Amino acid sequence: MIIYEVNCLVEASIERPFLTWLKEHATQIVTLEGFEKASISLIKLDDRLDEHSERTGFSVTYRLENQAALDNYLKEYAPTLREDGLKRFGTQMTIYRRVLGGALFEVRRSTQ
């Protein structure tokens, strides 16, 4: 499993239209081969928000079957989809991404 995380810091003036677009954007991406699901969350704490205190942060977490699915997305689809976001929102948003491999191990609280 691969986790592809896209973090978006947006100006307050575009927050509502951006979030509407982001939901549609994520829905479109999840239809691509190898994508399993996506979730959109509000970023509550991030060092980059300290630098952009006038912005609101959203994080999209995509779960993919494998690295090949992500590589295909990045090569075949990402350039066009990213361009769409830039045309709509330009400098009113800052985007940064992370890619994580599946969990190495999981620790849970004991239920004794």
WODAGI-V921195 format. One record per residue. N is the residue number from 0. PHI is phi in degrees with one decimal (NA if undefined). PSI is psi in whole degrees, -180 to 180 (* if undefined). Layout:
# WODAGI-V921195
((N PHI PSI) (N PHI PSI))
This chain:
# WODAGI-V921195
((0 NA 143) (1 -122.0 141) (2 -112.5 124) (3 -113.7 116) (4 -112.8 127) (5 -118.6 119) (6 -108.1 133) (7 -125.9 124) (8 -109.3 117) (9 -124.0 148) (10 -66.3 147) (11 -56.8 -33) (12 -66.2 -20) (13 -115.3 7) (14 -53.0 -51) (15 -65.8 -52) (16 -64.5 -33) (17 -64.8 -46) (18 -64.3 -38) (19 -61.1 -47) (20 -63.9 -42) (21 -60.8 -41) (22 -62.6 -45) (23 -64.1 -41) (24 -60.7 -49) (25 -64.3 -39) (26 -61.7 -41) (27 -64.3 -44) (28 -65.8 -39) (29 -64.5 -19) (30 -75.7 -12) (31 -75.1 150) (32 -59.0 132) (33 95.5 -16) (34 -84.8 133) (35 -100.0 -44) (36 -166.9 169) (37 -141.6 150) (38 -134.6 144) (39 -113.7 128) (40 -128.0 154) (41 -80.3 132) (42 -82.6 119) (43 -96.2 -28) (44 -145.8 125) (45 -162.8 131) (46 -55.8 -32) (47 -68.0 -27) (48 -67.9 -28) (49 -62.9 -36) (50 -76.1 -23) (51 -126.8 61) (52 -63.3 -18) (53 -86.2 4) (54 -112.3 159) (55 -109.1 142) (56 -107.8 138) (57 -126.8 144) (58 -124.1 130) (59 -107.8 123) (60 -110.8 114) (61 -101.5 138) (62 -109.8 128) (63 -121.0 156) (64 -63.5 -41) (65 -164.2 175) (66 -65.1 -34) (67 -60.5 -38) (68 -64.6 -42) (69 -66.6 -44) (70 -58.1 -42) (71 -63.5 -45) (72 -59.8 -49) (73 -61.8 -35) (74 -81.6 -46) (75 -93.7 -29) (76 -120.8 -38) (77 -55.5 -45) (78 -57.1 -44) (79 -69.5 -43) (80 -67.4 -38) (81 -66.0 -41) (82 -60.1 -38) (83 -59.1 -47) (84 -62.6 -41) (85 -65.6 -39) (86 -63.8 -38) (87 -75.6 -42) (88 -121.7 -15) (89 47.3 -130) (90 -79.3 1) (91 -79.1 2) (92 -139.2 152) (93 -124.4 132) (94 -120.8 138) (95 -141.4 151) (96 -127.5 155) (97 -138.8 149) (98 -124.1 128) (99 -120.8 143) (100 -78.2 173) (101 -61.3 163) (102 -59.1 135) (103 -74.7 -39) (104 -159.8 165) (105 -126.1 137) (106 -117.8 129) (107 -122.3 154) (108 -69.3 140) (109 -69.3 143) (110 -107.3 29) (111 -70.5 *))
